[in-house]
Amino acid sequence: MIPSKSTASPLPWLLLLLSVTTGLVDAISVLGLGKVFTANMTGNIVFLGFAAVGTPGFRVAPYLAAIAFFMIGALVAGRVGKHHAGLPLRRWLFVAALVEAGLLWIAAGVAIGFDVAGQSPGYKVFAIIALTGLAMGFRNATIRQLKVPDLTTTVLTLTVTGLAADSSLAGGANPNWARRVGSIAAIFLGAAIGAWFVTHGGLVLPLLLAGFLVLAGTLACMMHPAASE
């Protein structure tokens, strides 16, 4: 797959928007589905360790489900990416956006009538975990193949590390500092918006919004001349 290195590329802006949706999905899963991540697998591994020793409030099954469906989504995206090798970038982006937005909107449909406080009905918890896990696994594998520096859209540990380690205070030249700060701010913003939606109205609206942002942002990116390269 062809990574875009042009300064005029719309990809960084799209990936910043996708970072906002990561914050939304994290708020949905952590606050709405009982302390489980469907976008960030590091958190699930840690929580799974807590659950393995019987820590109150942590259950093994949701974390295993999130990890499994995330991996399935990533596997499918890997195949899709290889199939689109050498084809125009806009076609690949459109397929990825349709898959991700579709899964998020199906999850929104499942979330209708779901009681966040009581976590009931229970089967909807696992259905939403599965759907959002598939979507975010697909997203992560797609972004990984694009290879845009400092914009993973989901993980910030290396971003924060680079911001400090490459700073002028550390003797560095502050490479990509604006992109790194933007990525942090985008996920923060998405998490704040998602938390407000979840605590004030449930999961349906933030899931619909996340899907809309993914599809609308991708369509805008596709209209850019660089996307046809």
Disulfide bonds with the S-S distance in Angstrom:
none
